[in-house]
Amino acid sequence: MAEPRITRIIGAVNLGSFRISAMIAGVQEDGTPVILGSGHRASQGIKRGFVTDMAAATYAVRDAVERAEKLAGTSVQSITMAASGAGLTTRVDPIEIEIGGRRVEEDDLEQLLLTARDTLEPDGRMVLHASPACYFLDGADGIANPLGLHADRLGVDIHLVLAEGAPMRNLREAVQSAHLDVAALVASPLAAGLACLSVEERDVGVALVELGAQVTTVSVHAGGALVDMVCIPTGSADITDAIASGLGIRRNQAERLKCFNGSAIASPADHREMIPVNGPGDEQIGPIARGADDRNRISRADLVSTIVAELDRQGGDIARALEAMGYAGAGARHQRGQVVLTGGGAELTGLADYMQSALGRPVRIGRPPALKGLPEAHAAPGFSTLAGLILQVLEDPADIRFLSPRHGGGQRQSGIAGAIRVWRAMKEYF
């Protein structure tokens, strides 16, 4: 049987501090996504989510996209890109209109959402997402469907995802300078959540920790939506730097030791296992690691202890972020709520076990779903956000910024029917 015809092409780019990756997907007639090509290269010009060298970042984006295009056998002119760091935050804005005590009609809902669209006040920041989160009538909130109900005032809570404008414009320009249009900027926790979390997890409540190279994003999802997030300016590259500094070796040597020999969990045999600092092809002359033997080997115990010391600091930051969002600490409903780890840093051996002990709650590693055509090498946590961008485009969630008259916004799942789920999550869990 012939393969269904591809009717649409989707491009996605994730500008990370460790790697810049691109993915091209085709959408078949039945709506099934097929990964046609993906590529990545070492990051340049990006530091902790900010563009620090426009020319270098643009070159890296173009290179990653061209690698994906070569494998896909097609080109893209427009892409969806992820945004991380750069002051990502969430906020809820209430909007009300007078309807004079009569029954709520569809025109009223349309007018309410259009009013919300026209009165967005991002305080100088860039709006990445703006979705209805709760309807209310005359002070009674949590209304699932206000149609047909009498009220003097009709209101809606708009859930916003915001970012600092200048850094986002720099990210956009880095892509546009690579001769690509930016169809949308998507907050990385939204994309990673679509890739790593089940529908049930996002409904009942879960914390997602995206461990990037230089930025860790901690987010809480409930009621089918992203309800809060905190960005921490540390990541797996800080573990690499701790190894390089502690042992007095080069960063590339430290990265290799972390990836191939590192672990977040110590074992009794670590003191007896000696690891060569120089990898295959390394020059035999070079820095001798502190505490190394005459063959420039260190004990695995020294490596693991350095990794764990840095993880203790980062784990503490994550725990404090969860507590600040009401997902942990005294009075939190989710005392035993699950935490999902994803991102390139989540590939460290033993990390789930370490975090489970450090956070005192169930922890698992989140990976991209088994998308058709996804290479095995890109089915790893480090590519979750990239795969999630493809899923975000397919889901096409409602956003009041793109409403127009006669939209009929009251009929969309994320407009009314889904609003009560988000409201209950925000009221009950957080």
Steps between C-alpha positions, in 0.01 A plus 500: 500500500632842404595741773244778560584819316678775692292817491703735720860561605595621850839635603624541858818641652625491859782741584667345801820599675658160432353411162285661234262247350249498216223263396283477191174306510235421243133473586318219321141521374374328814680755723786266600837677532803340335851618581672553166834625625676639804840645565704667769836658558697655786347824618667830424407851605247388766555522874237417765221555249631835376663583166853622568637491144245557223721392210609178673144412606367563149768279346424218745125522430554491125738204532258297718207571267699408191596167659133427567400612149760271343358196682141606436554556130306824521550856618309720742438872492317536832571345839362488853763561765531441873563771758670424831651717770478870410263580784227247420211543741124450529219730607119500518311814392125535579284677239131602547225654286148623584208305348213660697345202676389312188591151385855442381512444124776393264546861389572591863772236526650618174496861619656400832790318335553780249505749788757282677707491182490877462585574865802273545757682712825305496693774689762530232543126467418281201185287511575145387160348584166644614221252569163511687539328838170565681163671445312675780161671544436775757780373723412129469799336335571159354215515247535217250260646242339839567274485193136552595571622855386842621764743623579868536870445437675230299870439556790277403845433642766507229804282564811665357849366433741794478866552419743789491458669164857583397642146551206351308551745216866401488408131476250579225756708311759222520253273318379764256860583408532135399232575236216337693166642606396445863142375506483490881704521819401224743597490868723195541302360800189483281682317222686265735177431689321392183786265417568348843177510701194285451157660469412362843815641662433845359142476625550384860821696563871441441828691522731505200869580542678575174873472562676696229869571473484844660131548591272277707128566458269371773132504405172374644227364275142430608151510356657436160697825509828658609413685821836625631873496430835607639824531299828424679822624331695178556514169318703199399784716365560616857566137593754483217664821623513364855682190375741705288573740787522235769736276302687775316425360152351629175125537454485250215671243724260580784198462270621162377561378856152615607322337206685170486610438858296735715211410725274668752514193725816375669584131531747314727712403199565861393821528706651202318410608146758722329389714205738649239465876468626499142250355256571320172690734271588746776857620515688307761668817611272743674364585842543234764183481706524574870533175689575303182749212488805491274277395205272802552217291638262599778280289719134489402421593861666842452293561185171394660560706815559813287181435303293437813629817669375711208175303483439572869503871421281470193261259671456755778413768242242268341345416837469870587343571161239227554422638844466854363242373251304318770592153374706418810531613858253533785140511386570390141238259366755312292723380784569185297437642153719368223796683349607433140858579395585577138754696298858406421601508866249226578717251311748481790514146639309455826347849497140384552600302810699792635216751449245261646702492820578873496142613433324226696250420225467268197726599211524364147689597185289657223576422136337598169213279382563236235427726204509327165842545342667640813865381504598296803774750582239776522260301718702617803402754769723762340264520201170511689441871443577468129248218454251692715516795261366275223218383730423861600448599136270201447297574814454866402363617838270803523670834554298819543765704319386344175124534552299702252130597493264212427764264643244314707768452766248362748492169322866402528613249759766729642256792493206376715479125541863480611497817710344337805774236507771764509312703762453200729867411470613849590253529792520149640864407450684830514 
